[in-house]
Amino acid sequence: MKEPMNRKAEQRYSNTLASEDYAIHSWYRFVLSYPPHLVRKYVTALEVPGKGIILDPFCGTGTTLVEVQKHGFTGIGVDAHPFAAFVSKVKTHWSVPLPELVRLRAKILADVEKDYEAHGLHTVSFRQLLFVKEGGDYPALSTEQESLIPTGFVSAVPLRKLLLLRDAIRAASSKGGAEIEEFFLLALCHVVAHGAGNFAFGPEIYRTKAKQDYDVLGHFAEQTRTMLTDLETVRDSHAEYEESRVTCRDSRDCSFLPEAIDAVITSPPYPNEKDYTRTTRVESVLMGLISRKEELRSLKESLLRSNTRNVFVNDDDGKEIEEFAAVRDVCRQIEERRVELGKTSGFERLYHKVVAHYFGGMRRHLRTLRPHLTRHAKLAYVVGDQLSFLMVPVYTARLLAEIAEAEGYRVLGIDLWRERIGTKVRNARNGERTARVREEVLLLERVET
């Protein structure tokens, strides 16, 4: 295995996109996504054979898959969240016909322009705001759909504009196939996340000042122009590529995967208190991926347990870590700290269970993945240490390394990728200080047992 980058150089890498990486990657990207250059590094370090198959079993918005495709490998992506799987699918579908996209873009813009004019949405007056509030003849979300969107995450007028645009996309693309519609819907989702919505990330999602109005169509026109340019550029510079295969499944059970996977480059959710369904809730509802509370619950049940909001009574992943003293010790410390601090909320009572279910779920993932790997396949898991549960440290990479060894993997090393600033903590000797937590890459190799 080739030598990894030295640690000082590695820490200089940020989690932002370099200018040369904007094409495709910037179409839609989670704020916590790792950067493309990290994928390129490990494609080299893992010594993946030419035309080899690289898997990302927690593919998110497709960072690994896009880079794999750019470098001539075969990519397989899996994500339990339907919106994440949708984004990855669109970002790696480069064969969509450009002339048809150009033609339909013009039609969509013209149709929506007329719709906005008909509904008086170019200039919003007090009268129009009243009309919107009372319903009018606009397309609208159902009462249950509205209840799924966090309060204040999108204002009435921008929402009406988004719905009119969504319906125009579907109408114009009805005969062009799903690939056409999905291209434009992803552009719509970019407008939601980067302008029309009243939320931002820091890195937690939070509500911002409400927008009375927003230029939805102008943003959409600009974004689709960028996407078309990117698509043309990437196809010109990568004459030979194989489009990645993306599926929406739960990677705690990898039995559905093909055999002969040569490498894995991925970043599973970290054990923390981030609700990954909340960060894309507006987009998921607008796309119709979630319409009812039962569907939201089903989605949460399909995700690797990493926060208290997707832990359920019948969960049993935690049973998988009973033999690992180090994991049990972390769970015990969290529960003892909770009792010591007098924390009694329902969420806080689940903190120790989240950690147990997380590592148990990851054990199931590693166990069911192993039969689908080629002999001596190498794997890179980007994970982060955590202080999310009452400031008890969870050394994620180290604990996963122990679990991986029990499932027939050799630990090749743990690379420090970066350190990030965590929560401010106090102690009697040093007063207030800022905790720093490590984000690392756990390197594994499948071995014969």
Buried (B, 14 or more C-beta within 10 A) or exposed (E): EEEBBEEEEBEEBEBEBEEEBBBBBBBBBBEBBBBBBBBBBBBEBBEBEEEBBBBBBBBBBBBBBBBBBBBEBBBBBBBBBBBBBBBBBBBBBBEBEEEBBEBBBEEBBEBBBEBBEEBBBEEBEEEBBEBBEEEEEBEBBEEBBEEBBEEEBBBBBBBBBBBBBBBBBBEBBEEBEEBBBBBBBBBBBBBBBBBBBBBEEEEEBEEEEEBEBBBBBEBBBBBBEBBBEBBBEBBEEEEEBBBBBBBBBBBBBBEEBEEEBBBBBBBBBBBBBBBBBBBBBBBBBBBEBBBEEEBBBEBBBBBBBBBBBBBEEEBEBBEBBEEBEEBBEBBEBBBEBBEEEEEEEEEBBBBBBBBBBBBBBBBBBBBBBBEBBBEEBBBBBBBBBBBBBBBBBBBBBBBBBBBBBEBBBEBBBBBBBBBBEBEEEEEEEEEEEEBEBBBBBBBBBBEEE
